[in-house]
Amino acid sequence: MQNIYPQHFEEKIGFDRIREMLHNKCLSPMGKEWVDAMHFQADFETIARQLGEVNEFCRIIREVENFPSSHFYDLRSALQKIKIEGRFLEAEELFDLKRSLESVRAIVQFFKKQEEDIFPLLKKKTEQVQVFPYIYDRIDAILNKFGKMRDNASPELAQIRKSILSLNSNMSKRLHAILKQAQKDGLVDGDASVSIRDGRAVIPISAGNKRKIKGIVYDESATGKTSYVEPNEIVEMNNEMRELEYAERREIVRILTEFSDDIRPYLSDLLYSYAFLGEIDFIRAKALLAVEFNAIRPELQETPLVQWHQAVHPMLQQALKRENRKIVPLNIHLDEKNHILLISGPNAGGKSVCLKTVGLLQYMLQCGLLIPVSESSKTGIFQQLFIDIGDEQSLENDLSTYSSHLMNMKHFVKNSNENTLVLIDEFGTGTEPMLGGAIAEAILDELNQLQAFGVITTHYTNLKHFASSAGGIVNGAMLYDSQNMNPLFQLEIGKPGSSFAFEIARKIGLPEEILEKATEKVGKKHIDFDRNLRKINRDKRYWEIKREKIRKVEKILDNMAVSYESELKETQKQRKEILKKAREDAEVLLAGVNKKIENTILEIKKSQAEKEITKQARQNLEVLKTEVKMSAGDQDELITNKIKKLRQREEKRNQKRPAESKKEISKKKTEESIELKPGDKVRIVGQQTIGDLIELNEKNAVVAFGQLITTLPRQQVERLSNNEAKKVEKNTRSGAGTRLLSNYSERRLTFKPEIDIRGQRAEEAIPKIQEFIDEAIMFEVAELRILHGKGHGILKETIRSYLRSEPMVRSFKDEHVDFGGAGITVVNLAL
C-alpha cells in the first residue's frame, strides 16, 4: 500500500525546501546522503527515538560550546579501494583519515564524559564505535602535522632524502662553477643565472655559443636567441637525481602499502565509524534546523491525533520575518470524535495555508524532525498521508483539472482508513457547482464513514450544512474583519465561514447595479443566510469576550475570598492569644494584691492597733487599691486597644488591596510605557551582541553594532542597563577570544611560506607581498619564497626595491638554480 499520495507529495507541501535547508547545514557528503535517504515513517518507536536524538542535540547546540564539528571527511571510497591487496592510501588520504578519526574519537569521548541521564540516546550510539589508537600512532609516525611524509618514516627514506640533499648541494656548486667560468670566457651574459627546464638544471647561453659548452640543448627561448644547455658534467648528476627521486617515491609507496595492509583487517570497523560520523552530521543538521525554526518535540502517542497549539508554517514564518511581519499561529484539534475539519472562508484568507501547515508539520514529524508548535501540543502517528491540492491536469493522460481531482478522490476513497490523514484543497471545484457540490458531499460522507482524518477547504454551502449535521465532521472558519474588509488569517473551529463574495466585490469597486442583479439571481434568502451567519459569528465573538472577562473577575474574587478567610483566621488566633495573656497578667496582679493585704493586717495586729500605724496601713491599702484599679483599667484598655488595632488593620487591608492592585497595574503600565531613547544600550532579543540605539520610530529601531548599522523591528530590541551591558560584553569578549584563537590556529596550519605573483602588475603584487610578510611575522615563519618569474626583470626589481625598504627583512637572494634560480626570491626575516 502506498503510504504517501501522490508521488510528488513533498513538492506539494514544500518539504523539498526543508530537505534543501538540511543539505546546506551538513558538514560532509555522508550527512547529505542521510538527508537524501530521509523518508516518511509510520513506526512509533523509530519516530520517537529519532525525535529524542534531535531533541538531545538541540540541548548540545544551546548549552555546549565545544562539541567537535570539524574534519568530517568522507574516506569511505578510499577505504573501499584498499580492500584489494596491493592498493594503498595516498598521503593526502592518510592525513584526512587521521583527522576524521580524531573527530570520531573526540565525539565518543564527549559523550562518555557525560552522566548517564544526559544525552542517553546519543550516548548509546557511541557504544559500538571504536577509536583505533594504534592507527593514530602509526599515522603520526608516517606524516608530520602538516600531512607531509616524515623523513624518518623509515630508515631507507631517511637515507634517500639525505642523498638527495647532498647531491643537490654538489650539483648547485658545480653548476655555478661552470656558469662562472662561461661568464669569464664571455660565452654567457654576466647577469645570467641557472634555470630549470623539464626538471633539469640548465645554463642560458646565446644561440651562437651553444656549441662551445659541451652538453645537451634542452630548450630555446621564444625568439631563438637563447639556448638552455645542460653541461655534460651535470647530465650524470641530474640522472642520478632522477633515480633518487624514483627511489624516494618507491619507498613512500612501500610505506603506504605496508600501512594499508596493516589496517585492512579493520576496514569494516572503520567504515562503521564513518557511518556513525555521517549520522551525527545528519542529526546535527536536523537540530540546527529545529533551533532556527524554534521547533520542539511535542507529546507523542501511537494513535492518530492532531492537537496543536500555536503551530506555524516554518517556511512562511521565515518569509514574513524577512518582511518584518508576524505570522498568525494555528490552533487545531482532530481526534476520534471530530476527525474531519471542513474549513470555509474568503479567498486569500489562509485556508490553503492551514491545510499545508498540517500536511508539512505532520510529514516533518514522521521524517524525524521537530516541529514548531507550543509545549502543550500533542500529536499522533498516521500510516498514510494523502493530499489533493493545485492543478493536476495532464495533456499526456488526457485529464482535465476536474478529472484529475476525481482520480485523486477515487484513490482516497479506495485506500483511506482510520489511520489516514487526507488533505483536500477547494473541495468540489472545477465543474458545475450544484453537481460538483453533490459529488463532494457524497465523497465527504464516505470519508467520514471510513473514519479517516482530514483537513478540507471549500466554499460550498451544502458541505457546510452537511458538516453541521454529520457526526465526526466539524466546521471551521477563517476569520475576516468585515468592517475593514481584511482577512485575519485566524482559524476558529466550530462554525462555518462566509466567503464574503458580495462584500469583497463591493470593496474592489464592482458596479452596484451588477451586485443588485447578482442578488436577484442568487436569491435574497441566500444573501440573508450569509449575512445572518456573519451576525451570529459576530455576536458569538462578543459574548465569548464577555464570558472571558466574567471568568477573570470570578477568579479574582475567589482569590480574594480565600485571602480574606486566611486573614480572618489569623486575626481570631491573635485575639485568643491576647486575651490569654491578659488573664495571666491579671492573675499575677491579684496574687500580689492579696499578699500586700495580708501583710497590712499582720502589721496592724503586731502594733496592737496604734492609730498612726493603722492610719499608715490604711493609706497604703488605698494606694494599692488605686494601683490595682489603674492596672486593671490599663489591662482592659490594652486589650481593647489591641483588638481595635487588629480591626483597623483588617479594614485598612481590605481598603488597600484594590488600591495596591491598581498600583501594580499602574506600575506595569509605567514599565511598559518606558520608551527606548537614542543612546541606550540595547541588544537583539535572544542574542548577546550589544549595540547603541541611534534612531527610533513607531515600528523600527536603527542600531549600531560596532561599525555595522542595521535596522530592526522595534519589538526585537530590548534595553539593557549599564551593568547588564558590561556583563554581557565581558562574556562576549571572552567567547570572541576563544574564536579568535581557533581562527589563528586554523590559519597557522594552512599558511604556506610561498606566494606566486607571476603575471601580476607591480601595483597588484606589492600589497599581496606586504600582507604575506605580515602573516609570516605573525606565524613566526623566518624564510619565505616569492615566485615572480624572470621575464624582463621589472617585477623582480620592483619587489626587491620594496624588500629593501621593509625593516623586518634581513636579507633576500635568488633561489638555488635547481629550484628556480632568478625566477624566485628567497626572503629571510629578522624574527
Secondary structure, 3 states (H helix, E strand, C coil): CCCEECCCHHHHHCHHHHHHHHHHHCCCHHHHHHHHHCCCCCCHHHHHHHHHHHHHHHHHHHHCCCCCCCCCCCCHHHHHHCCCCCCCCCHHHHHHHHHHHHHHHHHHHHHHHCCCCCCHHHHHHCCCCCCCHHHHHHHHHHECCCCCECHHHCHHHHHHHHHHHHHHHHHHHHHHHHHHHHHHCCCCCCCCCCEEECCEEEEEEEHHHHHHCCEEEEEECCCCCEEEEEEHHHHHHHHHHHHHHHHHHHHHHHHHHHHHHHHHHHHHHHHHHHHHHHHHHHHHHHHHHHHHHCCECCEECCCCCEEEEEECCHHHHHHHHHCCCCCCCEEEEECCCCCEEEEECCCCCCHHHHHHHHHHHHHHHCCCCCECCCCCCEECCCCEEEEECCCCCECCCCECHHHHHHHHHHHHHHHCCCCEEEEECCCCCCCCHHHHHHHHHHHHHHHHHCCCEEEEECCCHHHHHHHHHCCCEEEEEEEEECCCCEEEEEEEECCCCCCCHHHHHHHCCCCHHHHHHHHHHHCHHHHHHHHHHHHHHHHHHHHHHHHHHHHHHHHHHHHHHHHHHHHHHHHHHHHHHHHHHHHHHHHHHHHHHHHHHHHHHHHHHHCCCCHHHHHHHHHHHHHHHHHHHHHHHHHHHHHHHHHHHHHHHHHHHHHHHHHHHHHHHHHHHHHHHCCCCCCCEEEECCCCCEEEEEEECCCEEEEEECCEEEEEEHHHEEEECHHHHHHHHHHHHHHHHHHHHHHHHHHHHHCCCEEECCCCCHHHHHHHHHHHHHHHHHCCCCEEEEECCCCCCHHHHHHHHHHHHCCCEEEEEECCHHHCHHHEEEEEECC
